[in-house]
């Protein structure tokens, strides 16, 4: 997420906006957990995995909207 954006720009946004920062790190945490679950490293049931994926997508959507509103 935000791969095309300079890290310094993201760092500046995270420093200035605590909600963005918290959501950004929550998304990264969910991304790692989903990947671990799909690899079989993190044993969780399908229902929990589906819920985590929905939460991750919602976080990404919110982050994207926040980022776009900050940039304009």
PDB file of N, H, CA, C and O in Angstrom:
ATOM      1  N   UNK A   1       0.840  -1.170   0.000  1.00  0.00           N
ATOM      2  CA  UNK A   1       0.000   0.000   0.000  1.00  0.00           C
ATOM      3  C   UNK A   1       0.886   1.235   0.000  1.00  0.00           C
ATOM      4  O   UNK A   1       1.866   1.305   0.742  1.00  0.00           O
ATOM      5  N   UNK A   2       0.545   2.193  -0.821  1.00  0.00           N
ATOM      6  H   UNK A   2      -0.250   2.136  -1.424  1.00  0.00           H
ATOM      7  CA  UNK A   2       1.298   3.431  -0.959  1.00  0.00           C
ATOM      8  C   UNK A   2       2.725   3.174  -1.442  1.00  0.00           C
ATOM      9  O   UNK A   2       3.640   3.934  -1.124  1.00  0.00           O
ATOM     10  N   UNK A   3       2.910   2.092  -2.218  1.00  0.00           N
ATOM     11  H   UNK A   3       2.167   1.475  -2.477  1.00  0.00           H
ATOM     12  CA  UNK A   3       4.245   1.732  -2.687  1.00  0.00           C
ATOM     13  C   UNK A   3       4.865   2.822  -3.551  1.00  0.00           C
ATOM     14  O   UNK A   3       6.084   2.998  -3.536  1.00  0.00           O
ATOM     15  N   UNK A   4       4.051   3.556  -4.303  1.00  0.00           N
ATOM     16  H   UNK A   4       3.062   3.413  -4.316  1.00  0.00           H
ATOM     17  CA  UNK A   4       4.580   4.576  -5.190  1.00  0.00           C
ATOM     18  C   UNK A   4       4.863   5.904  -4.505  1.00  0.00           C
ATOM     19  O   UNK A   4       5.354   6.840  -5.137  1.00  0.00           O
ATOM     20  N   UNK A   5       4.560   5.987  -3.237  1.00  0.00           N
ATOM     21  H   UNK A   5       4.161   5.227  -2.724  1.00  0.00           H
ATOM     22  CA  UNK A   5       4.745   7.242  -2.517  1.00  0.00           C
ATOM     23  C   UNK A   5       6.073   7.241  -1.760  1.00  0.00           C
ATOM     24  O   UNK A   5       6.482   6.215  -1.216  1.00  0.00           O
ATOM     25  N   UNK A   6       6.740   8.386  -1.727  1.00  0.00           N
ATOM     26  H   UNK A   6       6.408   9.219  -2.169  1.00  0.00           H
ATOM     27  CA  UNK A   6       7.997   8.469  -0.969  1.00  0.00           C
ATOM     28  C   UNK A   6       7.759   8.189   0.520  1.00  0.00           C
ATOM     29  O   UNK A   6       6.793   8.679   1.106  1.00  0.00           O
ATOM     30  N   UNK A   7       8.641   7.405   1.114  1.00  0.00           N
ATOM     31  H   UNK A   7       9.425   7.007   0.638  1.00  0.00           H
ATOM     32  CA  UNK A   7       8.493   7.070   2.525  1.00  0.00           C
ATOM     33  C   UNK A   7       8.507   8.324   3.393  1.00  0.00           C
ATOM     34  O   UNK A   7       7.795   8.395   4.394  1.00  0.00           O
ATOM     35  N   UNK A   8       9.317   9.313   3.013  1.00  0.00           N
ATOM     36  H   UNK A   8       9.896   9.255   2.200  1.00  0.00           H
ATOM     37  CA  UNK A   8       9.384  10.552   3.785  1.00  0.00           C
ATOM     38  C   UNK A   8       8.026  11.251   3.826  1.00  0.00           C
ATOM     39  O   UNK A   8       7.652  11.842   4.839  1.00  0.00           O
ATOM     40  N   UNK A   9       7.291  11.177   2.709  1.00  0.00           N
ATOM     41  H   UNK A   9       7.595  10.696   1.887  1.00  0.00           H
ATOM     42  CA  UNK A   9       5.960  11.781   2.656  1.00  0.00           C
ATOM     43  C   UNK A   9       5.009  11.058   3.601  1.00  0.00           C
ATOM     44  O   UNK A   9       4.254  11.697   4.333  1.00  0.00           O
ATOM     45  N   UNK A  10       5.043   9.740   3.588  1.00  0.00           N
ATOM     46  H   UNK A  10       5.657   9.221   2.993  1.00  0.00           H
ATOM     47  CA  UNK A  10       4.192   8.962   4.495  1.00  0.00           C
ATOM     48  C   UNK A  10       4.572   9.210   5.949  1.00  0.00           C
ATOM     49  O   UNK A  10       3.701   9.329   6.811  1.00  0.00           O
ATOM     50  N   UNK A  11       5.864   9.287   6.221  1.00  0.00           N
ATOM     51  H   UNK A  11       6.572   9.190   5.521  1.00  0.00           H
ATOM     52  CA  UNK A  11       6.326   9.558   7.586  1.00  0.00           C
ATOM     53  C   UNK A  11       5.801  10.903   8.079  1.00  0.00           C
ATOM     54  O   UNK A  11       5.389  11.035   9.231  1.00  0.00           O
ATOM     55  N   UNK A  12       5.821  11.891   7.201  1.00  0.00           N
ATOM     56  H   UNK A  12       6.156  11.784   6.265  1.00  0.00           H
ATOM     57  CA  UNK A  12       5.337  13.226   7.559  1.00  0.00           C
ATOM     58  C   UNK A  12       3.847  13.200   7.868  1.00  0.00           C
ATOM     59  O   UNK A  12       3.399  13.814   8.836  1.00  0.00           O
ATOM     60  N   UNK A  13       3.079  12.488   7.044  1.00  0.00           N
ATOM     61  H   UNK A  13       3.443  11.989   6.258  1.00  0.00           H
ATOM     62  CA  UNK A  13       1.632  12.369   7.278  1.00  0.00           C
ATOM     63  C   UNK A  13       1.370  11.652   8.599  1.00  0.00           C
ATOM     64  O   UNK A  13       0.509  12.064   9.376  1.00  0.00           O
ATOM     65  N   UNK A  14       2.119  10.574   8.849  1.00  0.00           N
ATOM     66  H   UNK A  14       2.818  10.239   8.218  1.00  0.00           H
ATOM     67  CA  UNK A  14       1.911   9.811  10.084  1.00  0.00           C
ATOM     68  C   UNK A  14       2.287  10.633  11.313  1.00  0.00           C
ATOM     69  O   UNK A  14       1.667  10.503  12.368  1.00  0.00           O
ATOM     70  N   UNK A  15       3.299  11.472  11.173  1.00  0.00           N
ATOM     71  H   UNK A  15       3.803  11.578  10.316  1.00  0.00           H
ATOM     72  CA  UNK A  15       3.704  12.326  12.287  1.00  0.00           C
ATOM     73  C   UNK A  15       2.620  13.357  12.594  1.00  0.00           C
ATOM     74  O   UNK A  15       2.365  13.668  13.757  1.00  0.00           O
ATOM     75  N   UNK A  16       1.987  13.884  11.552  1.00  0.00           N
ATOM     76  H   UNK A  16       2.194  13.631  10.607  1.00  0.00           H
ATOM     77  CA  UNK A  16       1.000  14.942  11.713  1.00  0.00           C
ATOM     78  C   UNK A  16      -0.405  14.426  12.019  1.00  0.00           C
ATOM     79  O   UNK A  16      -1.225  15.165  12.562  1.00  0.00           O
ATOM     80  N   UNK A  17      -0.692  13.173  11.679  1.00  0.00           N
ATOM     81  H   UNK A  17      -0.025  12.573  11.237  1.00  0.00           H
ATOM     82  CA  UNK A  17      -2.052  12.661  11.799  1.00  0.00           C
ATOM     83  C   UNK A  17      -2.045  11.325  12.538  1.00  0.00           C
ATOM     84  O   UNK A  17      -1.731  10.287  11.956  1.00  0.00           O
ATOM     85  N   UNK A  18      -2.391  11.360  13.815  1.00  0.00           N
ATOM     86  H   UNK A  18      -2.646  12.203  14.288  1.00  0.00           H
ATOM     87  CA  UNK A  18      -2.327  10.137  14.635  1.00  0.00           C
ATOM     88  C   UNK A  18      -3.341   9.091  14.178  1.00  0.00           C
ATOM     89  O   UNK A  18      -3.064   7.895  14.269  1.00  0.00           O
ATOM     90  N   UNK A  19      -4.505   9.510  13.691  1.00  0.00           N
ATOM     91  H   UNK A  19      -4.730  10.482  13.618  1.00  0.00           H
ATOM     92  CA  UNK A  19      -5.496   8.549  13.212  1.00  0.00           C
ATOM     93  C   UNK A  19      -4.959   7.782  12.002  1.00  0.00           C
ATOM     94  O   UNK A  19      -5.103   6.563  11.918  1.00  0.00           O
ATOM     95  N   UNK A  20      -4.337   8.509  11.063  1.00  0.00           N
ATOM     96  H   UNK A  20      -4.220   9.500  11.131  1.00  0.00           H
ATOM     97  CA  UNK A  20      -3.738   7.873   9.890  1.00  0.00           C
ATOM     98  C   UNK A  20      -2.657   6.894  10.330  1.00  0.00           C
ATOM     99  O   UNK A  20      -2.593   5.770   9.833  1.00  0.00           O
ATOM    100  N   UNK A  21      -1.806   7.321  11.265  1.00  0.00           N
ATOM    101  H   UNK A  21      -1.858   8.235  11.669  1.00  0.00           H
ATOM    102  CA  UNK A  21      -0.706   6.481  11.744  1.00  0.00           C
ATOM    103  C   UNK A  21      -1.231   5.190  12.372  1.00  0.00           C
ATOM    104  O   UNK A  21      -0.741   4.105  12.060  1.00  0.00           O
ATOM    105  N   UNK A  22      -2.212   5.303  13.244  1.00  0.00           N
ATOM    106  H   UNK A  22      -2.610   6.184  13.498  1.00  0.00           H
ATOM    107  CA  UNK A  22      -2.767   4.122  13.910  1.00  0.00           C
ATOM    108  C   UNK A  22      -3.403   3.170  12.903  1.00  0.00           C
ATOM    109  O   UNK A  22      -3.227   1.954  12.987  1.00  0.00           O
ATOM    110  N   UNK A  23      -4.141   3.730  11.956  1.00  0.00           N
ATOM    111  H   UNK A  23      -4.285   4.717  11.888  1.00  0.00           H
ATOM    112  CA  UNK A  23      -4.800   2.905  10.947  1.00  0.00           C
ATOM    113  C   UNK A  23      -3.775   2.249  10.022  1.00  0.00           C
ATOM    114  O   UNK A  23      -3.934   1.094   9.627  1.00  0.00           O
ATOM    115  N   UNK A  24      -2.730   2.991   9.683  1.00  0.00           N
ATOM    116  H   UNK A  24      -2.601   3.929  10.004  1.00  0.00           H
ATOM    117  CA  UNK A  24      -1.662   2.471   8.829  1.00  0.00           C
ATOM    118  C   UNK A  24      -1.001   1.258   9.492  1.00  0.00           C
ATOM    119  O   UNK A  24      -0.809   0.227   8.848  1.00  0.00           O
ATOM    120  N   UNK A  25      -0.654   1.380  10.770  1.00  0.00           N
ATOM    121  H   UNK A  25      -0.810   2.218  11.293  1.00  0.00           H
ATOM    122  CA  UNK A  25      -0.012   0.259  11.468  1.00  0.00           C
ATOM    123  C   UNK A  25      -0.973  -0.896  11.711  1.00  0.00           C
ATOM    124  O   UNK A  25      -0.554  -2.054  11.715  1.00  0.00           O
ATOM    125  N   UNK A  26      -2.256  -0.602  11.915  1.00  0.00           N
ATOM    126  H   UNK A  26      -2.596   0.338  11.912  1.00  0.00           H
ATOM    127  CA  UNK A  26      -3.251  -1.673  12.068  1.00  0.00           C
ATOM    128  C   UNK A  26      -3.367  -2.449  10.754  1.00  0.00           C
ATOM    129  O   UNK A  26      -3.458  -3.676  10.762  1.00  0.00           O
ATOM    130  N   UNK A  27      -3.365  -1.732   9.626  1.00  0.00           N
ATOM    131  H   UNK A  27      -3.292  -0.735   9.619  1.00  0.00           H
ATOM    132  CA  UNK A  27      -3.436  -2.392   8.321  1.00  0.00           C
ATOM    133  C   UNK A  27      -2.214  -3.285   8.125  1.00  0.00           C
ATOM    134  O   UNK A  27      -2.345  -4.420   7.666  1.00  0.00           O
ATOM    135  N   UNK A  28      -1.030  -2.785   8.467  1.00  0.00           N
ATOM    136  H   UNK A  28      -0.923  -1.863   8.840  1.00  0.00           H
ATOM    137  CA  UNK A  28       0.188  -3.590   8.322  1.00  0.00           C
ATOM    138  C   UNK A  28       0.125  -4.839   9.200  1.00  0.00           C
ATOM    139  O   UNK A  28       0.538  -5.918   8.775  1.00  0.00           O
ATOM    140  N   UNK A  29      -0.388  -4.695  10.416  1.00  0.00           N
ATOM    141  H   UNK A  29      -0.723  -3.819  10.761  1.00  0.00           H
ATOM    142  CA  UNK A  29      -0.528  -5.826  11.332  1.00  0.00           C
ATOM    143  C   UNK A  29      -1.487  -6.868  10.756  1.00  0.00           C
ATOM    144  O   UNK A  29      -1.192  -8.063  10.761  1.00  0.00           O
ATOM    145  N   UNK A  30      -2.628  -6.407  10.264  1.00  0.00           N
ATOM    146  H   UNK A  30      -2.868  -5.436  10.261  1.00  0.00           H
ATOM    147  CA  UNK A  30      -3.596  -7.327   9.665  1.00  0.00           C
ATOM    148  C   UNK A  30      -3.020  -7.998   8.427  1.00  0.00           C
ATOM    149  O   UNK A  30      -3.247  -9.188   8.206  1.00  0.00           O
ATOM    150  N   UNK A  31      -2.282  -7.255   7.624  1.00  0.00           N
ATOM    151  H   UNK A  31      -2.097  -6.289   7.804  1.00  0.00           H
ATOM    152  CA  UNK A  31      -1.670  -7.814   6.422  1.00  0.00           C
ATOM    153  C   UNK A  31      -0.748  -8.972   6.787  1.00  0.00           C
ATOM    154  O   UNK A  31      -0.776 -10.022   6.145  1.00  0.00           O
ATOM    155  N   UNK A  32       0.064  -8.780   7.814  1.00  0.00           N
ATOM    156  H   UNK A  32       0.087  -7.927   8.336  1.00  0.00           H
ATOM    157  CA  UNK A  32       0.982  -9.842   8.258  1.00  0.00           C
ATOM    158  C   UNK A  32       0.208 -11.042   8.801  1.00  0.00           C
ATOM    159  O   UNK A  32       0.548 -12.187   8.504  1.00  0.00           O
ATOM    160  N   UNK A  33      -0.825 -10.783   9.591  1.00  0.00           N
ATOM    161  H   UNK A  33      -1.102  -9.852   9.832  1.00  0.00           H
ATOM    162  CA  UNK A  33      -1.603 -11.885  10.156  1.00  0.00           C
ATOM    163  C   UNK A  33      -2.324 -12.679   9.075  1.00  0.00           C
ATOM    164  O   UNK A  33      -2.370 -13.908   9.130  1.00  0.00           O
ATOM    165  N   UNK A  34      -2.886 -11.980   8.092  1.00  0.00           N
ATOM    166  H   UNK A  34      -2.848 -10.982   8.047  1.00  0.00           H
ATOM    167  CA  UNK A  34      -3.573 -12.672   7.000  1.00  0.00           C
ATOM    168  C   UNK A  34      -2.582 -13.522   6.218  1.00  0.00           C
ATOM    169  O   UNK A  34      -2.869 -14.673   5.891  1.00  0.00           O
ATOM    170  N   UNK A  35      -1.425 -12.962   5.920  1.00  0.00           N
ATOM    171  H   UNK A  35      -1.191 -12.026   6.186  1.00  0.00           H
ATOM    172  CA  UNK A  35      -0.403 -13.715   5.198  1.00  0.00           C
ATOM    173  C   UNK A  35       0.028 -14.946   6.000  1.00  0.00           C
ATOM    174  O   UNK A  35       0.135 -16.043   5.451  1.00  0.00           O
ATOM    175  N   UNK A  36       0.274 -14.761   7.294  1.00  0.00           N
ATOM    176  H   UNK A  36       0.188 -13.870   7.739  1.00  0.00           H
ATOM    177  CA  UNK A  36       0.664 -15.889   8.145  1.00  0.00           C
ATOM    178  C   UNK A  36      -0.421 -16.962   8.182  1.00  0.00           C
ATOM    179  O   UNK A  36      -0.118 -18.155   8.162  1.00  0.00           O
ATOM    180  N   UNK A  37      -1.676 -16.544   8.237  1.00  0.00           N
ATOM    181  H   UNK A  37      -1.923 -15.575   8.254  1.00  0.00           H
ATOM    182  CA  UNK A  37      -2.782 -17.497   8.266  1.00  0.00           C
ATOM    183  C   UNK A  37      -2.856 -18.270   6.949  1.00  0.00           C
ATOM    184  O   UNK A  37      -3.078 -19.481   6.936  1.00  0.00           O
ATOM    185  N   UNK A  38      -2.665 -17.549   5.843  1.00  0.00           N
ATOM    186  H   UNK A  38      -2.484 -16.566   5.853  1.00  0.00           H
ATOM    187  CA  UNK A  38      -2.725 -18.212   4.542  1.00  0.00           C
ATOM    188  C   UNK A  38      -1.554 -19.169   4.330  1.00  0.00           C
ATOM    189  O   UNK A  38      -1.674 -20.154   3.601  1.00  0.00           O
ATOM    190  N   UNK A  39      -0.422 -18.874   4.970  1.00  0.00           N
ATOM    191  H   UNK A  39      -0.324 -18.074   5.562  1.00  0.00           H
ATOM    192  CA  UNK A  39       0.743 -19.762   4.876  1.00  0.00           C
ATOM    193  C   UNK A  39       0.664 -20.921   5.863  1.00  0.00           C
ATOM    194  O   UNK A  39       1.467 -21.851   5.800  1.00  0.00           O
ATOM    195  N   UNK A  40      -0.309 -20.863   6.780  1.00  0.00           N
ATOM    196  H   UNK A  40      -0.961 -20.107   6.832  1.00  0.00           H
ATOM    197  CA  UNK A  40      -0.456 -21.921   7.770  1.00  0.00           C
ATOM    198  C   UNK A  40       0.364 -21.707   9.022  1.00  0.00           C
ATOM    199  O   UNK A  40       0.412 -22.579   9.890  1.00  0.00           O
ATOM    200  N   UNK A  41       1.010 -20.555   9.128  1.00  0.00           N
ATOM    201  H   UNK A  41       0.971 -19.847   8.423  1.00  0.00           H
ATOM    202  CA  UNK A  41       1.841 -20.246  10.300  1.00  0.00           C
ATOM    203  C   UNK A  41       0.977 -19.815  11.481  1.00  0.00           C
ATOM    204  O   UNK A  41       1.304 -20.085  12.637  1.00  0.00           O
ATOM    205  N   UNK A  42      -0.131 -19.140  11.173  1.00  0.00           N
ATOM    206  H   UNK A  42      -0.396 -18.921  10.234  1.00  0.00           H
ATOM    207  CA  UNK A  42      -1.051 -18.664  12.199  1.00  0.00           C
ATOM    208  C   UNK A  42      -2.349 -19.452  12.073  1.00  0.00           C
ATOM    209  O   UNK A  42      -3.147 -19.195  11.173  1.00  0.00           O
ATOM    210  N   UNK A  43      -2.562 -20.407  12.968  1.00  0.00           N
ATOM    211  H   UNK A  43      -1.914 -20.615  13.700  1.00  0.00           H
ATOM    212  CA  UNK A  43      -3.766 -21.245  12.853  1.00  0.00           C
ATOM    213  C   UNK A  43      -5.022 -20.508  13.330  1.00  0.00           C
ATOM    214  O   UNK A  43      -5.204 -20.282  14.526  1.00  0.00           O
ATOM    215  N   UNK A  44      -5.886 -20.138  12.377  1.00  0.00           N
ATOM    216  H   UNK A  44      -5.738 -20.322  11.405  1.00  0.00           H
ATOM    217  CA  UNK A  44      -7.170 -19.516  12.705  1.00  0.00           C
ATOM    218  C   UNK A  44      -8.237 -20.119  11.799  1.00  0.00           C
ATOM    219  O   UNK A  44      -7.941 -20.681  10.744  1.00  0.00           O
ATOM    220  N   UNK A  45      -9.480 -19.988  12.237  1.00  0.00           N
ATOM    221  H   UNK A  45      -9.721 -19.531  13.094  1.00  0.00           H
ATOM    222  CA  UNK A  45     -10.579 -20.553  11.453  1.00  0.00           C
ATOM    223  C   UNK A  45     -10.927 -19.627  10.281  1.00  0.00           C
ATOM    224  O   UNK A  45     -10.538 -18.459  10.255  1.00  0.00           O
ATOM    225  N   UNK A  46     -11.660 -20.171   9.324  1.00  0.00           N
ATOM    226  H   UNK A  46     -11.976 -21.119   9.345  1.00  0.00           H
ATOM    227  CA  UNK A  46     -12.018 -19.432   8.110  1.00  0.00           C
ATOM    228  C   UNK A  46     -12.838 -18.180   8.402  1.00  0.00           C
ATOM    229  O   UNK A  46     -12.669 -17.154   7.744  1.00  0.00           O
ATOM    230  N   UNK A  47     -13.712 -18.265   9.372  1.00  0.00           N
ATOM    231  H   UNK A  47     -13.850 -19.099   9.906  1.00  0.00           H
ATOM    232  CA  UNK A  47     -14.556 -17.124   9.722  1.00  0.00           C
ATOM    233  C   UNK A  47     -13.710 -15.959  10.228  1.00  0.00           C
ATOM    234  O   UNK A  47     -13.929 -14.812   9.837  1.00  0.00           O
ATOM    235  N   UNK A  48     -12.754 -16.250  11.089  1.00  0.00           N
ATOM    236  H   UNK A  48     -12.576 -17.182  11.407  1.00  0.00           H
ATOM    237  CA  UNK A  48     -11.870 -15.214  11.621  1.00  0.00           C
ATOM    238  C   UNK A  48     -11.003 -14.632  10.515  1.00  0.00           C
ATOM    239  O   UNK A  48     -10.789 -13.421  10.459  1.00  0.00           O
ATOM    240  N   UNK A  49     -10.507 -15.490   9.640  1.00  0.00           N
ATOM    241  H   UNK A  49     -10.680 -16.474   9.685  1.00  0.00           H
ATOM    242  CA  UNK A  49      -9.694 -15.025   8.527  1.00  0.00           C
ATOM    243  C   UNK A  49     -10.504 -14.098   7.617  1.00  0.00           C
ATOM    244  O   UNK A  49      -9.999 -13.061   7.186  1.00  0.00           O
ATOM    245  N   UNK A  50     -11.735 -14.455   7.326  1.00  0.00           N
ATOM    246  H   UNK A  50     -12.146 -15.297   7.676  1.00  0.00           H
ATOM    247  CA  UNK A  50     -12.596 -13.616   6.496  1.00  0.00           C
ATOM    248  C   UNK A  50     -12.844 -12.262   7.150  1.00  0.00           C
ATOM    249  O   UNK A  50     -12.835 -11.228   6.482  1.00  0.00           O
ATOM    250  N   UNK A  51     -13.063 -12.279   8.458  1.00  0.00           N
ATOM    251  H   UNK A  51     -13.070 -13.119   9.001  1.00  0.00           H
ATOM    252  CA  UNK A  51     -13.287 -11.024   9.186  1.00  0.00           C
ATOM    253  C   UNK A  51     -12.033 -10.156   9.141  1.00  0.00           C
ATOM    254  O   UNK A  51     -12.130  -8.940   8.972  1.00  0.00           O
ATOM    255  N   UNK A  52     -10.867 -10.759   9.288  1.00  0.00           N
ATOM    256  H   UNK A  52     -10.787 -11.747   9.426  1.00  0.00           H
ATOM    257  CA  UNK A  52      -9.609 -10.016   9.242  1.00  0.00           C
ATOM    258  C   UNK A  52      -9.409  -9.392   7.859  1.00  0.00           C
ATOM    259  O   UNK A  52      -8.955  -8.253   7.750  1.00  0.00           O
ATOM    260  N   UNK A  53      -9.745 -10.131   6.818  1.00  0.00           N
ATOM    261  H   UNK A  53     -10.113 -11.056   6.907  1.00  0.00           H
ATOM    262  CA  UNK A  53      -9.603  -9.604   5.451  1.00  0.00           C
ATOM    263  C   UNK A  53     -10.548  -8.427   5.227  1.00  0.00           C
ATOM    264  O   UNK A  53     -10.176  -7.442   4.590  1.00  0.00           O
ATOM    265  N   UNK A  54     -11.771  -8.527   5.750  1.00  0.00           N
ATOM    266  H   UNK A  54     -12.074  -9.327   6.268  1.00  0.00           H
ATOM    267  CA  UNK A  54     -12.719  -7.419   5.610  1.00  0.00           C
ATOM    268  C   UNK A  54     -12.218  -6.184   6.354  1.00  0.00           C
ATOM    269  O   UNK A  54     -12.302  -5.067   5.842  1.00  0.00           O
ATOM    270  N   UNK A  55     -11.697  -6.390   7.563  1.00  0.00           N
ATOM    271  H   UNK A  55     -11.629  -7.297   7.979  1.00  0.00           H
ATOM    272  CA  UNK A  55     -11.170  -5.275   8.350  1.00  0.00           C
ATOM    273  C   UNK A  55      -9.958  -4.641   7.656  1.00  0.00           C
ATOM    274  O   UNK A  55      -9.811  -3.419   7.646  1.00  0.00           O
ATOM    275  N   UNK A  56      -9.104  -5.472   7.085  1.00  0.00           N
ATOM    276  H   UNK A  56      -9.224  -6.465   7.093  1.00  0.00           H
ATOM    277  CA  UNK A  56      -7.927  -4.984   6.368  1.00  0.00           C
ATOM    278  C   UNK A  56      -8.352  -4.140   5.170  1.00  0.00           C
ATOM    279  O   UNK A  56      -7.795  -3.066   4.942  1.00  0.00           O
ATOM    280  N   UNK A  57      -9.329  -4.614   4.405  1.00  0.00           N
ATOM    281  H   UNK A  57      -9.782  -5.487   4.590  1.00  0.00           H
ATOM    282  CA  UNK A  57      -9.816  -3.877   3.242  1.00  0.00           C
ATOM    283  C   UNK A  57     -10.456  -2.553   3.663  1.00  0.00           C
ATOM    284  O   UNK A  57     -10.241  -1.525   3.021  1.00  0.00           O
ATOM    285  N   UNK A  58     -11.230  -2.578   4.726  1.00  0.00           N
ATOM    286  H   UNK A  58     -11.404  -3.413   5.248  1.00  0.00           H
ATOM    287  CA  UNK A  58     -11.853  -1.347   5.215  1.00  0.00           C
ATOM    288  C   UNK A  58     -10.786  -0.346   5.651  1.00  0.00           C
ATOM    289  O   UNK A  58     -10.918   0.851   5.397  1.00  0.00           O
ATOM    290  N   UNK A  59      -9.732  -0.828   6.305  1.00  0.00           N
ATOM    291  H   UNK A  59      -9.625  -1.801   6.511  1.00  0.00           H
ATOM    292  CA  UNK A  59      -8.640   0.051   6.725  1.00  0.00           C
ATOM    293  C   UNK A  59      -7.944   0.645   5.502  1.00  0.00           C
ATOM    294  O   UNK A  59      -7.618   1.832   5.486  1.00  0.00           O
ATOM    295  N   UNK A  60      -7.721  -0.169   4.494  1.00  0.00           N
ATOM    296  H   UNK A  60      -7.986  -1.133   4.507  1.00  0.00           H
ATOM    297  CA  UNK A  60      -7.068   0.321   3.276  1.00  0.00           C
ATOM    298  C   UNK A  60      -7.921   1.386   2.598  1.00  0.00           C
ATOM    299  O   UNK A  60      -7.407   2.423   2.179  1.00  0.00           O
ATOM    300  N   UNK A  61      -9.217   1.132   2.489  1.00  0.00           N
ATOM    301  H   UNK A  61      -9.635   0.289   2.830  1.00  0.00           H
ATOM    302  CA  UNK A  61     -10.119   2.107   1.873  1.00  0.00           C
ATOM    303  C   UNK A  61     -10.098   3.425   2.638  1.00  0.00           C
ATOM    304  O   UNK A  61     -10.022   4.496   2.036  1.00  0.00           O
ATOM    305  N   UNK A  62     -10.163   3.348   3.953  1.00  0.00           N
ATOM    306  H   UNK A  62     -10.224   2.478   4.442  1.00  0.00           H
ATOM    307  CA  UNK A  62     -10.150   4.561   4.792  1.00  0.00           C
ATOM    308  C   UNK A  62      -8.815   5.296   4.646  1.00  0.00           C
ATOM    309  O   UNK A  62      -8.795   6.520   4.519  1.00  0.00           O
ATOM    310  N   UNK A  63      -7.712   4.564   4.665  1.00  0.00           N
ATOM    311  H   UNK A  63      -7.728   3.569   4.769  1.00  0.00           H
ATOM    312  CA  UNK A  63      -6.395   5.177   4.495  1.00  0.00           C
ATOM    313  C   UNK A  63      -6.275   5.876   3.148  1.00  0.00           C
ATOM    314  O   UNK A  63      -5.732   6.977   3.059  1.00  0.00           O
ATOM    315  N   UNK A  64      -6.780   5.239   2.109  1.00  0.00           N
ATOM    316  H   UNK A  64      -7.221   4.345   2.182  1.00  0.00           H
ATOM    317  CA  UNK A  64      -6.721   5.822   0.769  1.00  0.00           C
ATOM    318  C   UNK A  64      -7.519   7.120   0.727  1.00  0.00           C
ATOM    319  O   UNK A  64      -7.049   8.120   0.185  1.00  0.00           O
ATOM    320  N   UNK A  65      -8.719   7.111   1.294  1.00  0.00           N
ATOM    321  H   UNK A  65      -9.101   6.299   1.735  1.00  0.00           H
ATOM    322  CA  UNK A  65      -9.535   8.335   1.324  1.00  0.00           C
ATOM    323  C   UNK A  65      -8.840   9.424   2.133  1.00  0.00           C
ATOM    324  O   UNK A  65      -8.821  10.584   1.721  1.00  0.00           O
ATOM    325  N   UNK A  66      -8.273   9.066   3.269  1.00  0.00           N
ATOM    326  H   UNK A  66      -8.288   8.124   3.604  1.00  0.00           H
ATOM    327  CA  UNK A  66      -7.568  10.050   4.101  1.00  0.00           C
ATOM    328  C   UNK A  66      -6.366  10.620   3.351  1.00  0.00           C
ATOM    329  O   UNK A  66      -6.139  11.829   3.364  1.00  0.00           O
ATOM    330  N   UNK A  67      -5.610   9.761   2.709  1.00  0.00           N
ATOM    331  H   UNK A  67      -5.795   8.778   2.698  1.00  0.00           H
ATOM    332  CA  UNK A  67      -4.420  10.188   1.979  1.00  0.00           C
ATOM    333  C   UNK A  67      -4.800  11.151   0.860  1.00  0.00           C
ATOM    334  O   UNK A  67      -4.169  12.193   0.682  1.00  0.00           O
ATOM    335  N   UNK A  68      -5.836  10.791   0.111  1.00  0.00           N
ATOM    336  H   UNK A  68      -6.348   9.944   0.255  1.00  0.00           H
ATOM    337  CA  UNK A  68      -6.269  11.644  -0.991  1.00  0.00           C
ATOM    338  C   UNK A  68      -6.761  12.996  -0.488  1.00  0.00           C
ATOM    339  O   UNK A  68      -6.507  14.017  -1.127  1.00  0.00           O
ATOM    340  N   UNK A  69      -7.458  13.024   0.643  1.00  0.00           N
ATOM    341  H   UNK A  69      -7.665  12.195   1.162  1.00  0.00           H
ATOM    342  CA  UNK A  69      -7.960  14.305   1.167  1.00  0.00           C
ATOM    343  C   UNK A  69      -6.808  15.172   1.691  1.00  0.00           C
ATOM    344  O   UNK A  69      -6.886  16.399   1.637  1.00  0.00           O
ATOM    345  N   UNK A  70      -5.757  14.551   2.189  1.00  0.00           N
ATOM    346  H   UNK A  70      -5.693  13.554   2.233  1.00  0.00           H
ATOM    347  CA  UNK A  70      -4.588  15.294   2.669  1.00  0.00           C
ATOM    348  C   UNK A  70      -3.827  15.880   1.484  1.00  0.00           C
ATOM    349  O   UNK A  70      -3.315  16.996   1.561  1.00  0.00           O
ATOM    350  N   UNK A  71      -3.753  15.131   0.396  1.00  0.00           N
ATOM    351  H   UNK A  71      -4.169  14.224   0.334  1.00  0.00           H
ATOM    352  CA  UNK A  71      -2.979  15.560  -0.774  1.00  0.00           C
ATOM    353  C   UNK A  71      -3.673  16.666  -1.568  1.00  0.00           C
ATOM    354  O   UNK A  71      -3.012  17.374  -2.327  1.00  0.00           O
ATOM    355  N   UNK A  72      -4.976  16.831  -1.415  1.00  0.00           N
ATOM    356  H   UNK A  72      -5.514  16.256  -0.799  1.00  0.00           H
ATOM    357  CA  UNK A  72      -5.690  17.844  -2.209  1.00  0.00           C
ATOM    358  C   UNK A  72      -5.982  19.087  -1.450  1.00  0.00           C
ATOM    359  O   UNK A  72      -6.576  20.018  -1.994  1.00  0.00           O
TER     360      UNK A  72
END
